[in-house]
Amino acid sequence: MQNTPKSLRLQIALMGRVNAGKSSFLNLVTGQQTAIVSPVAGTTTDVVEKAQELQPFGPVLWIDTAGFDDKSVLSGKRMEKTLAVFDRADVILLICRGDEIAVPEREIIRLADERKIPLIKIYNQTGKHQMTATGGIRCNAVDISERDRVLNELKSALIKVCPDDFLNAQPLVADLAPEHSTVVMLIPLDYEAPKGRLIMPQVQAIRDCLDHNQNVSAVKENDYTAALNNFKIPPALVVCDSQIVDTMVKLTPPEIKCTTFSILMARFKGDLGKMVRGAAMIDKLKDGDKVLIAESCTHHAAEDDIGRVKIPNWLKKKTGKEIIVDHVSGCDFPQNLREYKLVIQCGGCTINRREILSRIYKCEQAGVAITNYGVCISELKGVLQRVLEPFGSVYADYLKAKQR
């Protein structure tokens, strides 16, 4: 459980005004002294995260935030961090002082409604702030004897509002091949591969297939042809790293469906159809146009880094244009999206689906096309149609678009 990536956890954000009892409530439901509690206003100065197993949901991530009405010297920076949580929270717990709903609470409700994030009100009885409101969950966050009741009521409320894409998440890859068939994972072990282990999408894809009673054959790219010749029954699907997609397509018989790990992530974490439509912007880029490459993880860029070197070079080679390429990493995502013609998002294995969808939404609002690494690279290498074959309606829409 502790090793479950944050991106696969139900992310529950605690929000409210200063000294509403957010940290106390977090300590109550986790049964631990997770957050520092003090009567001093603004004790929680930054986002605090706590991973926990919460049945029946499994791994969750609690996110404690700074007070929404913080007026300290650093309040601006703290609010930036708190507002960024709206982009990744699956559920928001609004911690109220008693039944007080005023400007800070109404703003949180507005922002949650705007982003269609489920919100549960927690009426916390603290000192003079007594409870008269109905609905929501009533508690005294510092009374540990209330933990079982509050936790049971919270679980019941979460079940009602938990996003369907979390409770009924579609498989990453297993629905693309029949049960008991073979799926080949084509995995390069080059200098960019982490020493002694596989990268997250590869591990997740292997586990997903095993969970759905499929056989997995993992091979290096230089052993791929030999592996295909060894199968008495051809594999139902081949999945490869995006950087070798052109080689994989060239070596894969046309009757075998194939795709890339990053394209799988585009469907699993975001909206594959919109990512494919976004790739159409590549052919429309002109001299001086700006492209944003967004990496969700933070790492030391290699000499031939995929996001900082390879994709920019492939873009310029494909378009023949002088394109300006900017980069962001981690949770950073610029507000000035309108200055870009295209956003290229990485696979997003380290962030959750809501954050990817939030980025897609922001791009749509700004009128900016968005695609992802796998879709972009496959388009740049001229094989996007081939690697979309496993994806039914998306493939059909792509063919119609190409005909138009």
C-alpha positions in Angstrom: 0.0 0.0 0.0 2.7 2.5 0.9 4.3 1.9 -2.5 1.2 2.8 -4.4 2.0 5.8 -6.5 0.2 9.1 -5.6 -1.3 9.2 -9.1 -3.3 6.0 -8.4 -4.7 7.1 -5.1 -8.0 8.8 -4.3 -6.9 12.3 -3.5 -8.9 14.0 -0.7 -8.2 17.6 0.0 -9.1 19.4 3.3 -9.9 23.0 2.7 -11.3 25.8 4.8 -10.4 29.1 6.6 -7.6 29.6 9.1 -8.2 27.6 12.3 -11.3 25.9 11.1 -9.8 22.6 12.3 -8.5 21.1 9.1 -5.3 19.6 10.6 -7.3 18.4 13.6 -9.8 16.7 11.4 -6.9 15.1 9.4 -5.4 13.7 12.6 -8.9 12.5 13.7 -9.6 10.5 10.6 -6.1 9.1 10.2 -5.8 8.2 13.8 -2.3 9.7 13.9 -0.6 13.1 14.6 -0.2 13.6 10.9 -0.4 17.4 11.0 0.8 20.0 13.5 -2.1 21.4 15.5 -2.0 24.8 17.2 -4.3 27.6 18.2 -1.9 30.0 16.4 -3.5 31.1 13.2 -1.8 29.8 10.0 0.0 26.8 11.6 -0.4 24.9 8.4 1.8 27.0 6.0 2.2 24.6 3.1 0.4 21.6 1.6 0.8 18.5 3.8 0.2 15.0 2.3 -0.5 11.8 4.1 -0.9 8.4 2.3 -3.1 5.9 4.0 -5.2 2.7 3.3 -8.9 3.6 3.7 -11.3 0.7 3.1 -13.2 0.1 1.0 -11.4 2.6 -1.3 -7.9 1.2 -0.9 -4.9 3.6 -1.1 -5.9 7.3 -0.6 -3.9 10.5 -0.3 -5.1 13.1 2.3 -4.0 16.7 1.3 -4.1 19.3 4.1 -4.0 22.9 2.9 -3.3 26.4 4.3 -6.2 28.5 5.4 -8.2 30.1 2.6 -8.3 33.5 4.4 -4.6 33.5 5.3 -3.4 37.1 5.7 0.2 36.5 6.7 3.2 37.9 4.9 3.5 34.8 2.7 -0.2 34.4 2.2 0.1 34.9 -1.6 2.5 32.0 -2.0 0.5 29.8 0.3 -2.7 30.5 -1.6 -1.0 29.6 -4.9 -0.2 26.2 -3.4 -3.7 25.7 -2.1 -5.4 26.7 -5.4 -3.1 24.3 -7.3 -4.7 21.5 -5.2 -8.0 22.1 -7.0 -6.3 20.7 -10.2 -5.7 17.3 -8.6 -8.2 16.8 -5.8 -10.8 14.0 -6.5 -12.9 15.1 -3.5 -12.8 18.2 -1.3 -13.7 18.2 2.4 -14.8 21.7 3.4 -14.0 22.1 7.1 -16.3 24.8 8.6 -16.1 26.4 12.0 -19.4 25.3 13.3 -22.0 25.9 10.6 -20.3 29.2 9.5 -20.5 29.6 5.7 -19.1 33.0 4.7 -16.8 34.4 2.0 -13.9 31.8 2.3 -16.3 28.8 2.3 -18.4 30.2 -0.5 -15.3 30.7 -2.7 -14.2 27.1 -2.1 -17.6 25.9 -3.0 -17.6 28.0 -6.2 -14.2 26.7 -7.3 -15.2 23.1 -6.6 -18.4 23.6 -8.6 -16.5 25.2 -11.4 -14.3 22.2 -11.7 -17.0 19.7 -10.9 -15.2 18.3 -7.9 -17.4 16.6 -5.3 -17.5 18.5 -2.0 -18.4 17.3 1.5 -19.1 19.8 4.3 -17.6 19.0 7.7 -19.1 21.1 10.5 -16.5 21.2 13.2 -17.6 22.3 16.7 -14.7 24.4 18.0 -15.2 26.5 21.1 -17.9 29.1 20.5 -18.7 27.8 17.0 -21.7 25.5 17.7 -23.6 23.5 15.3 -27.2 24.1 14.0 -26.8 23.2 10.4 -28.2 20.0 8.9 -26.6 17.9 6.3 -22.8 17.3 6.0 -20.9 15.7 8.8 -20.9 17.1 12.3 -18.0 16.5 14.6 -15.6 17.8 17.3 -12.3 17.2 15.6 -10.3 17.2 18.8 -12.5 14.5 20.4 -10.8 11.3 19.5 -13.8 9.3 20.9 -15.7 10.5 17.9 -13.3 8.9 15.4 -15.3 5.7 14.6 -18.6 7.6 14.0 -17.0 10.4 12.0 -15.0 8.0 9.9 -18.0 5.8 9.1 -20.0 8.8 8.1 -17.2 10.1 6.0 -16.8 6.7 4.2 -20.5 6.7 3.5 -20.4 10.2 2.0 -17.3 9.4 -0.1 -19.0 6.4 -1.6 -21.8 8.6 -2.8 -19.6 11.2 -4.4 -16.4 9.3 -5.3 -15.7 9.8 -9.1 -16.9 6.9 -11.3 -13.5 6.8 -13.0 -12.0 5.9 -9.7 -14.5 3.4 -8.5 -14.9 1.8 -11.9 -11.6 2.6 -13.6 -11.1 1.0 -17.0 -8.1 -1.2 -17.4 -4.9 0.3 -18.6 -4.4 -2.3 -21.3 -6.2 -5.6 -20.5 -9.4 -4.7 -22.4 -7.4 -4.5 -25.7 -6.7 -8.3 -25.8 -8.7 -11.4 -25.0 -8.3 -13.3 -21.8 -5.5 -15.9 -21.8 -3.9 -14.3 -24.9 -0.3 -13.0 -25.0 0.6 -9.4 -24.8 4.2 -8.5 -25.8 5.9 -5.6 -23.9 8.7 -4.2 -26.0 11.0 -2.6 -23.4 14.3 -0.8 -24.3 17.0 -1.0 -21.6 19.0 2.0 -22.8 20.9 4.6 -20.7 17.6 6.4 -19.8 16.1 3.3 -18.2 16.3 3.3 -14.4 19.0 0.9 -13.1 17.6 -2.4 -11.9 13.9 -1.7 -12.5 11.3 -0.8 -15.1 9.5 2.5 -15.4 6.0 3.0 -13.9 3.8 2.6 -17.0 5.6 -0.7 -17.9 5.1 -2.1 -14.4 1.4 -1.0 -14.4 0.8 -2.5 -17.8 2.3 -5.8 -16.8 0.3 -6.0 -13.6 -2.9 -5.0 -15.4 -2.5 -7.9 -17.8 -1.7 -10.4 -15.1 -4.8 -9.2 -13.1 -6.9 -10.0 -16.1 -5.5 -13.5 -16.8 -3.3 -12.5 -19.8 0.2 -13.8 -20.5 2.9 -11.2 -20.7 6.1 -11.5 -22.7 8.7 -8.7 -22.0 11.5 -8.4 -24.5 14.2 -6.0 -25.5 13.9 -4.3 -28.9 16.9 -6.2 -30.4 15.2 -9.6 -29.4 11.8 -8.7 -30.8 12.0 -10.5 -34.1 13.3 -13.6 -32.5 10.5 -13.5 -29.9 7.8 -13.2 -32.6 9.2 -16.2 -34.4 9.1 -18.3 -31.2 5.3 -17.9 -30.7 3.2 -20.7 -32.0 0.2 -18.5 -31.7 0.9 -14.8 -32.5 0.4 -12.3 -29.7 -2.9 -10.4 -29.5 -1.1 -7.1 -28.8 2.3 -5.5 -28.8 3.1 -2.5 -26.6 6.4 -0.5 -27.0 8.2 2.5 -25.7 7.3 5.5 -27.9 11.0 6.2 -28.8 11.1 2.9 -30.8 7.6 3.0 -32.2 8.7 3.3 -35.8 10.9 0.2 -35.4 8.1 -1.7 -33.7 5.6 -0.9 -36.4 8.1 -1.9 -39.1 8.7 -5.3 -37.5 5.2 -6.1 -36.4 3.0 -8.1 -38.9 -0.1 -6.1 -40.0 -2.5 -8.6 -38.4 -1.1 -8.0 -34.9 -2.4 -4.8 -33.2 0.2 -2.6 -31.6 0.5 0.6 -29.6 2.7 2.4 -27.1 2.8 2.8 -23.3 2.3 6.5 -23.5 -0.8 6.2 -25.7 -2.2 3.7 -23.2 -1.6 6.4 -20.5 -3.3 9.0 -22.7 -6.4 6.9 -22.5 -6.1 5.8 -18.9 -5.2 9.2 -17.4 -6.9 11.6 -19.8 -8.9 11.7 -23.0 -7.2 9.9 -25.9 -9.6 11.4 -28.5 -8.7 14.9 -27.6 -5.0 14.1 -27.5 -5.2 12.7 -31.0 -7.1 15.7 -32.2 -4.5 17.9 -30.6 -1.7 16.2 -32.6 -3.3 17.7 -35.8 -1.9 21.1 -34.8 1.7 19.8 -35.5 1.2 20.3 -39.3 -0.2 23.8 -38.7 2.8 25.2 -36.8 4.5 28.2 -38.2 7.8 30.0 -37.7 7.8 31.7 -34.3 4.9 29.6 -32.8 5.4 28.5 -29.2 5.0 24.9 -28.0 4.9 23.9 -24.3 6.3 20.6 -23.2 4.9 19.6 -19.8 6.7 16.8 -17.8 4.8 15.8 -14.7 7.8 14.3 -13.0 11.0 16.0 -12.0 14.2 14.4 -13.0 17.7 15.3 -14.1 17.5 15.6 -17.9 19.8 13.2 -19.8 22.0 14.4 -22.6 19.5 13.1 -25.2 16.4 13.7 -23.0 13.1 12.8 -24.6 11.2 15.9 -23.6 14.0 18.5 -23.7 16.0 17.3 -26.7 14.3 14.6 -28.9 10.8 15.9 -29.2 11.9 19.5 -30.0 14.3 18.2 -32.6 11.7 15.9 -34.2 9.2 18.8 -34.2 11.5 21.0 -36.1 12.5 18.3 -38.5 8.9 17.4 -39.2 7.6 20.9 -39.7 10.7 22.6 -41.0 9.8 25.6 -38.9 11.7 27.6 -36.3 9.5 26.8 -33.3 10.0 28.1 -29.8 9.8 25.4 -27.2 9.2 26.0 -23.4 9.4 23.4 -20.7 7.7 23.0 -17.3 8.0 20.1 -14.9 6.3 18.7 -11.8 3.0 20.3 -10.8 3.9 23.6 -12.6 1.5 24.5 -15.4 1.4 28.1 -16.7 -1.5 30.4 -16.6 -0.6 32.2 -19.8 -1.6 29.3 -22.1 -2.9 31.5 -24.8 0.6 32.3 -26.0 1.1 28.7 -27.0 -0.2 26.9 -30.2 0.3 23.4 -28.7 0.9 21.7 -25.4 2.6 18.3 -25.3 1.9 16.6 -22.0 4.0 13.6 -20.9 2.4 10.3 -20.1 1.5 11.6 -16.7 2.3 8.4 -14.7 3.2 10.4 -11.6 0.0 12.5 -11.4 -3.7 11.4 -11.3 -6.3 11.5 -13.9 -8.1 14.6 -12.5 -4.9 16.7 -13.0 -4.5 15.5 -16.6 -8.2 16.3 -17.3 -7.7 19.6 -15.6 -4.8 20.5 -17.9 -6.9 19.4 -20.9 -9.8 21.7 -19.6 -7.4 24.6 -19.2 -6.1 24.2 -22.7 -9.7 24.0 -24.1 -10.6 27.2 -22.2 -7.5 28.9 -23.7 -8.2 27.6 -27.2 -4.9 25.7 -27.2 -4.4 22.2 -28.7 -3.0 19.5 -26.4 -1.6 16.1 -27.1 0.8 13.8 -25.2 4.2 12.3 -25.8 3.1 9.0 -27.3 0.5 10.4 -29.6 2.9 13.2 -30.6 5.9 11.0 -31.3 3.8 8.5 -33.3 2.5 11.4 -35.4 6.0 12.8 -35.9 7.2 9.3 -37.0 4.3 8.8 -39.4 2.8 5.7 -37.6 -0.1 7.2 -35.5 -2.8 5.5 -37.6 -1.2 2.1 -37.0 -0.8 2.4 -33.3 -4.4 3.7 -32.9 -5.9 0.5 -34.4 -6.7 -1.1 -31.0 -8.8 1.8 -29.9 -12.1 1.4 -31.7 -14.0 4.7 -31.9 -10.8 6.9 -31.5 -9.3 5.0 -34.5 -12.5 5.5 -36.5 -12.6 9.2 -35.7 -9.0 9.6 -36.7 -9.6 7.9 -40.1 -12.6 10.2 -40.8 -10.4 13.2 -39.9 -7.6 12.1 -42.2 -10.2 11.6 -45.0 -11.4 15.2 -44.5 
